[in-house]
Amino acid sequence: MNIVILGATGGIGSCLAENLSNDNNLFIGSRDLNKVNHLVEKINASSSFNVSGTQLDASKFDSIKNFLDSANDYLGSIDCIINCVGSLLLKPAHTTLEEELEQVYRTNVFSAFGVIKFGFKFLRNNGGSIICFSSAASMVGLKNHEAIASAKAAISSLVLSASSTYSRYNIRINAIAPGLVETPLTESIVNNKMSLDYSKSLHGLNRIGKPENFVPMVNSLIDPKSDWITGQTIAIDGGLSNVK
């Protein structure tokens, strides 16, 4: 299978890239070209499948279009696109600046929208799968999450509508909604004992997640035998959204 991963050098993205490279050809991208090249070299040292990548600014449509064009040129075709691009802004609404809100939406919502917008032409003939990342924070009220929760909720709504629009092309579109996961993005929380202990207490399993927790679900969603799953936001969140 030929898989494209945006945001591939982040905590979840890099974990998925390394695992998926065992059985699939990959084209990966992120904002930092040095990190992309390093990850490509690391994967190619152990994988027998084709892996390459390039720089990407997923907050801009032109960059997404050029990235997916390059991915298709390298892979020859695209079967699955996974958008792991995301951000984290924890501030109450009354202190959030307009430019901060815009950046949150560009990073999260615009990237997901762009993947669907420009990925369609590569999946329209043979079908395929698109996976985006929402958040459990969009399903439960959490203090100071107004910007990121609303952006992630928009992704879930986008997935729901787009899955209907593109179902006649056999394109399946789903989202995964994590709870708090230990990644470079969440270092400020994980490295603060008080914040970490409080965050753990919000999760039914009383622990935060790790990037490898998402590998089984992604493998399941891209499996051809899962071709009856679309329009879903699947929570992998240690119980954050529904277990108290």
NORRATA-V181718 format. One record per pair of residues at least 6 apart in sequence whose C-alpha atoms are under 8 Angstrom apart, sorted by the first residue. I is the first residue (numbers start at 1). GAP is how many residues later the second one is. Records with the same first field share a line. If there is no record, write none. Layout:
# NORRATA-V181718
I = GAP / GAP
This chain:
# NORRATA-V181718
1 = 22 / 23 / 24 / 77 / 78 / 79
2 = 22 / 23 / 24 / 25 / 73 / 75 / 76 / 77 / 78
3 = 21 / 22 / 23 / 24 / 75 / 76 / 77 / 78 / 79
4 = 22 / 23 / 24 / 64 / 67 / 74 / 76 / 77 / 78
5 = 8 / 12 / 21 / 22 / 23 / 24 / 76 / 77 / 78 / 79
6 = 7 / 22 / 23 / 24 / 50 / 52 / 75 / 76 / 77 / 78 / 79
7 = 6 / 21 / 22 / 23 / 24 / 76 / 77 / 78 / 79
8 = 6 / 8 / 9 / 20 / 21 / 22 / 28 / 76 / 77
9 = 20 / 21 / 26 / 27 / 30
10 = 74 / 75 / 173 / 174 / 175
11 = 171 / 172 / 173 / 174 / 200
12 = 72 / 171 / 199 / 200 / 202
13 = 71
14 = 25
15 = 196 / 197 / 200
16 = 195 / 196 / 198 / 199
17 = 9 / 11
18 = 25
19 = 196
20 = 6 / 199
21 = 22 / 26 / 28 / 30
22 = 25 / 26 / 27
23 = 26
24 = 25 / 26
25 = 24 / 25 / 26 / 50
26 = 23 / 24 / 25 / 26 / 27 / 49
27 = 24 / 25 / 26 / 44 / 47 / 48
28 = 8 / 23 / 24 / 25 / 26
29 = 7 / 24 / 25 / 26 / 27 / 38
30 = 6 / 24 / 25 / 26 / 27 / 28
31 = 24 / 25 / 26 / 27
32 = 23 / 24
33 = 21 / 22
36 = 17 / 18 / 19
37 = 16 / 17
40 = 11 / 12 / 13
43 = 8
44 = 6 / 7
52 = 22
53 = 18
54 = 13
55 = 12
56 = 7 / 8 / 11
57 = 6 / 7
58 = 6 / 27 / 49 / 52 / 53 / 56
59 = 44 / 47 / 48 / 49 / 51 / 52
60 = 46 / 50 / 51
61 = 49 / 50 / 53
64 = 47 / 50 / 51 / 54
65 = 49 / 53
68 = 50 / 51
71 = 7
72 = 6 / 50
77 = 45
78 = 44 / 45 / 50
79 = 44 / 48 / 49 / 50
80 = 48 / 49 / 50 / 51 / 142
81 = 34 / 38 / 48 / 49 / 50
82 = 48 / 49 / 50
83 = 28 / 29 / 32 / 47 / 48 / 49 / 50
84 = 48 / 49
85 = 22 / 23 / 26 / 48
86 = 21 / 22 / 47
87 = 17 / 20 / 21 / 61 / 98
88 = 16 / 60 / 97 / 98
89 = 15 / 56 / 58 / 59
90 = 54 / 55 / 56 / 57 / 58
91 = 53 / 54 / 55 / 56
92 = 51 / 52 / 53 / 54
93 = 51 / 53 / 54
96 = 51
101 = 46
104 = 43 / 44 / 47
105 = 46
108 = 43 / 44 / 47
109 = 42 / 43 / 45 / 46
112 = 20 / 43
113 = 45
116 = 14 / 46
123 = 46 / 48
124 = 45 / 46 / 47
125 = 44
126 = 43 / 44
127 = 42 / 43 / 44 / 45
128 = 42 / 43 / 44
129 = 42 / 43 / 44 / 45 / 92 / 93
130 = 41 / 42 / 43 / 44
131 = 42 / 43 / 44 / 45
132 = 23 / 27 / 41 / 42 / 43 / 44
133 = 19 / 22 / 42 / 43 / 44 / 45
134 = 18 / 19 / 21 / 22 / 41 / 42 / 43 / 44 / 99
135 = 14 / 17 / 18 / 41 / 42 / 43 / 44 / 100
136 = 41 / 42 / 43 / 99 / 100 / 101 / 104 / 105
137 = 8 / 11 / 12 / 15 / 42 / 104
138 = 10 / 11 / 12 / 14 / 15
139 = 14 / 102
140 = 100 / 101 / 102
155 = 20
156 = 19 / 76 / 77
159 = 14 / 15 / 16 / 72 / 73 / 74
160 = 13 / 14 / 71 / 72
161 = 70
162 = 11 / 69
163 = 8 / 9 / 10 / 11 / 67 / 68
164 = 67
166 = 6
172 = 55 / 57 / 58 / 59
173 = 57 / 58 / 59
174 = 55 / 56 / 57 / 58 / 59 / 60
175 = 56 / 57 / 58 / 59
176 = 57 / 58 / 59 / 60
177 = 56 / 57 / 58 / 59 / 60
178 = 57 / 58 / 59
179 = 24 / 29 / 30 / 56 / 57 / 58 / 59 / 60 / 61 / 62
180 = 6 / 19 / 28 / 29 / 57
181 = 27 / 28 / 29 / 30
182 = 8 / 26 / 27 / 28 / 29
183 = 27 / 28
189 = 6 / 7
190 = 6
199 = 8 / 9
200 = 6 / 7 / 8
201 = 6
202 = 38 / 42
203 = 34 / 35 / 36 / 37 / 38 / 40 / 41
204 = 34 / 35 / 36 / 39 / 40
205 = 33 / 34
206 = 32
207 = 31
208 = 29 / 30
209 = 28 / 29
213 = 23
214 = 22
220 = 6
221 = 8
235 = 6
